[in-house]
């Protein structure tokens, strides 16, 4: 209960962290672009892809360190780790369901964007060469490192500072929104919003950041392994027979529903919203929201692509 007794554990700190990470991401992206220009990397080269992926974790690390130092947030309050083993099983159920059932809905959203003139990128352009042992490097840079730092920031620092002020239910949706907007990817925003909410719901019920971190890692790693095995088409969907896709979709849907119901039935009490909590969050997060919304729109309309 320590995090609810400290005055700095509030929605102002969470919103502040979101604005800080936006500034940090702009700075690291600029630095990476200079390195890429000096080295002369093309956007089809592995070095370009890896450097692009590393900009985000560096920004997240900087935002975590700065927020905890400036707002005097303790490590224990930001990163609770102890939880019951059942939450890791629930994490497995949720990530299986998201990967094999809900991801299809994202394809429908992309079709809607195309009607508005959006040009979808080839899924392969987001990934480096995955032949042979190179897949291990890809797993480290694209799965392990992002999962660790994104969860440490969103389901660690942000979630554990905002929940005491805005309440458990609102926290789930606020973190889902912030997580999706942070990625600035119109193609994945629906899927990332649902993932962000699921990760947040798991974290608040478990009282630990670790199950969500494991869930995030599995999600990213599975996509990379599927791509390395040639199981993804150009759009990033599973290239399997329709019958197998239907079966996986049904089983995945049941797994997702089961995991959510299991969490919903958890006896852990929910936190209620306090007056002014939501307003304080958006007031302090406004800078970050504006930056990420602008980047999202630039990507949507293909500026700089």
C-alpha positions as CSV (number, residue, x, y, z in Angstrom):
1,X,0.0,0.0,0.0
2,X,3.1,2.3,0.1
3,X,2.4,3.8,-3.3
4,X,-1.0,5.2,-2.2
5,X,0.5,7.0,0.9
6,X,3.1,9.0,-0.9
7,X,2.0,12.4,-2.2
8,X,4.0,12.1,-5.5
9,X,2.2,8.9,-6.4
10,X,-0.6,10.5,-8.4
11,X,-1.9,11.2,-11.9
12,X,0.2,14.3,-12.2
13,X,3.3,12.2,-12.0
14,X,1.9,9.8,-14.6
15,X,1.0,12.5,-17.0
16,X,4.4,14.2,-16.4
17,X,6.1,10.9,-17.3
18,X,4.1,10.7,-20.6
19,X,5.2,14.2,-21.6
20,X,8.8,13.4,-20.7
21,X,8.9,10.3,-22.8
22,X,7.5,12.2,-25.8
23,X,10.3,14.7,-25.5
24,X,12.9,11.9,-25.0
25,X,11.6,10.1,-28.0
26,X,11.9,13.1,-30.2
27,X,15.5,13.6,-29.0
28,X,16.5,10.0,-29.5
29,X,14.8,9.7,-32.9
30,X,16.7,12.9,-34.0
31,X,20.0,11.4,-32.7
32,X,19.4,8.1,-34.5
33,X,18.6,9.9,-37.7
34,X,21.9,11.8,-37.5
35,X,23.7,8.5,-36.9
36,X,21.9,6.9,-39.8
37,X,22.8,9.8,-42.1
38,X,26.5,9.8,-41.0
39,X,26.9,6.1,-41.5
40,X,24.9,6.2,-44.8
41,X,22.4,3.4,-43.9
42,X,19.5,2.8,-46.3
43,X,16.1,2.0,-44.9
44,X,16.3,-1.5,-46.3
45,X,19.4,-2.4,-44.3
46,X,19.4,-4.2,-41.0
47,X,21.4,-1.5,-39.3
48,X,18.7,1.0,-40.1
49,X,15.9,-1.2,-38.7
50,X,17.8,-2.0,-35.5
51,X,18.7,1.6,-34.8
52,X,15.1,2.6,-35.4
53,X,13.9,0.0,-32.9
54,X,16.4,1.1,-30.3
55,X,15.4,4.7,-30.2
56,X,12.2,3.9,-28.3
57,X,13.8,1.9,-25.4
58,X,16.5,4.5,-24.9
59,X,13.7,7.2,-24.7
60,X,11.7,5.0,-22.2
61,X,14.8,4.4,-20.0
62,X,15.5,8.2,-20.0
63,X,11.9,9.0,-19.1
64,X,11.8,6.4,-16.3
65,X,15.0,7.6,-14.8
66,X,14.1,11.3,-15.0
67,X,10.6,10.9,-13.7
68,X,11.6,8.8,-10.7
69,X,14.4,11.2,-9.9
70,X,12.5,14.5,-10.4
71,X,9.2,13.2,-8.8
72,X,11.0,11.2,-6.1
73,X,9.2,7.9,-7.0
74,X,10.7,4.9,-5.2
75,X,11.6,1.8,-7.1
76,X,9.3,-0.3,-5.0
77,X,6.3,1.9,-5.7
78,X,7.0,2.0,-9.5
79,X,7.9,-1.7,-10.0
80,X,6.0,-4.1,-7.8
81,X,7.1,-7.7,-8.7
82,X,5.6,-10.2,-6.3
83,X,2.5,-12.0,-7.4
84,X,0.8,-15.4,-7.4
85,X,1.8,-17.9,-10.2
86,X,-1.7,-18.0,-11.6
87,X,-1.2,-14.6,-13.2
88,X,1.5,-16.0,-15.5
89,X,-1.0,-18.6,-16.7
90,X,-3.6,-15.8,-17.3
91,X,-0.9,-13.9,-19.2
92,X,-0.4,-16.9,-21.5
93,X,-4.2,-17.2,-22.1
94,X,-4.5,-13.5,-22.9
95,X,-1.5,-13.3,-25.3
96,X,-2.7,-16.5,-27.1
97,X,-6.1,-15.0,-27.5
98,X,-4.8,-11.6,-28.7
99,X,-2.5,-13.2,-31.3
100,X,-5.0,-15.6,-32.8
101,X,-8.4,-14.0,-32.5
102,X,-8.3,-10.2,-31.9
103,X,-5.5,-9.4,-34.3
104,X,-7.8,-10.1,-37.2
105,X,-10.0,-7.1,-36.2
106,X,-6.9,-4.9,-36.9
107,X,-7.0,-6.0,-40.5
108,X,-10.5,-4.6,-40.8
109,X,-9.4,-1.3,-39.4
110,X,-6.6,-1.2,-42.0
111,X,-9.1,-1.8,-44.7
112,X,-11.1,1.2,-43.4
113,X,-7.9,3.4,-43.5
114,X,-7.3,2.3,-47.1
115,X,-10.7,3.7,-48.0
116,X,-9.4,7.1,-46.7
117,X,-6.3,6.8,-48.9
118,X,-3.8,5.2,-46.5
119,X,-1.1,3.1,-48.1
120,X,-0.2,0.0,-46.1
121,X,3.5,-0.9,-45.7
122,X,4.8,-4.4,-46.4
123,X,5.1,-6.2,-43.0
124,X,8.6,-7.2,-44.0
125,X,9.7,-3.6,-44.0
126,X,9.4,-3.5,-40.3
127,X,11.8,-6.5,-39.8
128,X,15.5,-7.1,-40.4
129,X,16.9,-10.2,-42.0
130,X,15.8,-13.2,-39.9
131,X,17.9,-15.9,-41.6
132,X,19.8,-18.4,-39.4
133,X,21.2,-17.0,-36.2
134,X,20.2,-13.5,-37.0
135,X,16.8,-14.3,-35.6
136,X,18.4,-14.3,-32.1
137,X,19.5,-10.7,-32.5
138,X,16.1,-9.7,-33.7
139,X,14.5,-11.4,-30.7
140,X,16.8,-9.4,-28.4
141,X,16.3,-6.0,-30.0
142,X,12.6,-6.3,-31.1
143,X,11.1,-8.5,-28.5
144,X,13.2,-8.6,-25.2
145,X,14.4,-5.0,-24.9
146,X,11.1,-3.3,-26.0
147,X,9.0,-5.6,-23.8
148,X,11.2,-4.8,-20.7
149,X,11.3,-1.0,-21.1
150,X,7.7,-0.5,-22.4
151,X,6.3,-2.5,-19.5
152,X,8.6,-0.8,-17.0
153,X,7.3,2.5,-18.2
154,X,3.6,1.9,-19.0
155,X,2.6,-0.9,-16.5
156,X,5.3,0.2,-14.1
157,X,5.8,4.0,-13.6
158,X,2.7,5.2,-15.3
159,X,0.2,2.7,-14.1
160,X,1.3,2.6,-10.5
161,X,1.3,6.4,-10.2
162,X,-2.0,7.0,-12.0
163,X,-4.2,4.3,-10.4
164,X,-4.5,5.8,-6.9
165,X,-5.9,9.0,-8.5
166,X,-8.1,7.8,-11.4
167,X,-9.1,4.4,-10.1
168,X,-8.6,0.9,-11.4
169,X,-11.0,0.8,-14.3
170,X,-10.1,4.2,-15.7
171,X,-6.4,3.3,-15.4
172,X,-6.8,0.3,-17.7
173,X,-8.2,2.5,-20.5
174,X,-5.9,5.4,-19.9
175,X,-2.8,3.2,-20.1
176,X,-4.2,1.4,-23.1
177,X,-4.8,4.7,-24.9
178,X,-1.3,6.0,-23.9
179,X,0.4,2.8,-25.0
180,X,-1.3,2.7,-28.4
181,X,-0.7,6.4,-29.2
182,X,3.0,6.1,-28.1
183,X,3.6,3.7,-31.0
184,X,2.3,6.1,-33.6
185,X,1.3,3.3,-35.9
186,X,-2.1,3.7,-37.5
187,X,-2.0,0.1,-38.8
188,X,-1.7,-1.4,-35.3
189,X,-3.4,1.2,-33.1
190,X,-6.6,-0.9,-32.4
191,X,-4.6,-4.0,-31.6
192,X,-2.1,-2.0,-29.5
193,X,-4.9,-0.3,-27.6
194,X,-6.5,-3.7,-26.7
195,X,-3.1,-5.1,-25.8
196,X,-2.3,-2.1,-23.7
197,X,-5.6,-2.4,-21.8
198,X,-5.1,-6.2,-21.4
199,X,-1.6,-5.7,-20.1
200,X,-2.8,-3.0,-17.7
201,X,-5.7,-5.1,-16.4
202,X,-3.3,-8.0,-15.8
203,X,-0.9,-5.7,-14.0
204,X,-3.4,-4.1,-11.6
205,X,-4.9,-7.5,-10.7
206,X,-1.5,-9.2,-10.3
207,X,-0.1,-6.2,-8.4
208,X,3.1,-6.9,-10.4
209,X,4.7,-5.7,-13.6
210,X,6.2,-9.1,-14.4
211,X,3.3,-11.1,-15.8
212,X,2.5,-8.2,-18.3
213,X,6.2,-8.1,-19.2
214,X,6.2,-11.8,-19.9
215,X,3.0,-11.4,-21.9
216,X,4.5,-8.6,-24.0
217,X,7.6,-10.6,-24.6
218,X,5.7,-13.6,-25.8
219,X,3.6,-11.4,-28.2
220,X,6.6,-9.8,-29.8
221,X,8.7,-13.0,-29.9
222,X,5.9,-15.0,-31.5
223,X,5.5,-12.6,-34.4
224,X,9.3,-12.6,-35.1
225,X,9.4,-16.4,-35.0
226,X,6.4,-16.7,-37.3
227,X,8.1,-14.3,-39.7
228,X,11.4,-16.2,-39.5
229,X,9.5,-19.4,-40.3
230,X,7.7,-17.8,-43.3
231,X,4.3,-18.1,-41.7
232,X,3.3,-14.4,-42.2
233,X,2.1,-12.9,-45.5
234,X,2.9,-9.4,-46.8
235,X,0.2,-7.9,-44.6
236,X,1.6,-9.5,-41.5
237,X,-1.3,-12.1,-41.2
238,X,-0.8,-15.8,-40.6
239,X,-0.3,-17.6,-43.9
240,X,-2.2,-20.8,-43.0
241,X,-5.2,-22.6,-44.4
242,X,-8.6,-21.1,-43.7
243,X,-9.7,-24.1,-41.7
244,X,-6.7,-23.8,-39.4
245,X,-7.2,-20.0,-39.1
246,X,-10.9,-20.5,-38.0
247,X,-9.9,-23.1,-35.4
248,X,-7.2,-20.9,-34.0
249,X,-9.5,-18.0,-34.0
250,X,-12.2,-19.8,-32.0
251,X,-9.7,-21.3,-29.5
252,X,-7.9,-17.9,-29.2
253,X,-11.2,-16.2,-28.6
254,X,-12.2,-18.6,-25.9
255,X,-8.7,-18.2,-24.3
256,X,-9.0,-14.4,-24.4
257,X,-12.5,-14.4,-22.9
258,X,-11.4,-16.9,-20.2
259,X,-8.4,-14.8,-19.2
260,X,-10.5,-11.6,-18.9
261,X,-13.2,-13.4,-16.9
262,X,-10.6,-14.9,-14.6
263,X,-9.2,-11.5,-14.0
264,X,-12.6,-9.9,-13.6
265,X,-13.5,-12.5,-10.9
266,X,-10.4,-11.7,-9.0
267,X,-11.2,-10.8,-5.4
268,X,-8.6,-8.0,-5.3
269,X,-10.5,-4.7,-4.5
270,X,-10.6,-2.0,-7.1
271,X,-9.4,1.6,-6.5
272,X,-11.9,4.4,-6.9
273,X,-11.3,7.6,-8.7
274,X,-10.6,10.8,-6.7
275,X,-11.9,14.2,-7.6
276,X,-9.6,15.9,-10.2
277,X,-7.5,12.8,-10.8
278,X,-8.4,12.5,-14.5
279,X,-8.1,16.2,-15.2
280,X,-4.7,16.3,-13.6
281,X,-3.5,13.4,-15.7
282,X,-4.5,14.9,-19.0
283,X,-3.3,18.4,-18.0
284,X,0.2,17.0,-17.3
285,X,0.1,14.5,-20.2
286,X,-1.1,17.1,-22.8
287,X,2.3,17.8,-24.2
288,X,3.0,14.1,-24.8
289,X,-0.4,13.5,-26.2
290,X,0.0,16.3,-28.7
291,X,3.4,15.1,-29.8
292,X,2.3,11.5,-30.3
293,X,-0.9,12.5,-32.0
294,X,1.0,14.6,-34.5
295,X,3.4,11.7,-35.2
296,X,0.4,9.4,-35.6
297,X,-1.1,11.8,-38.1
298,X,2.1,12.2,-40.0
299,X,2.4,8.5,-40.3
300,X,-1.2,8.1,-41.4
301,X,-0.7,10.6,-44.3
302,X,2.6,9.2,-45.3
303,X,4.7,12.3,-44.4
304,X,8.4,11.3,-44.4
305,X,7.6,7.7,-45.5
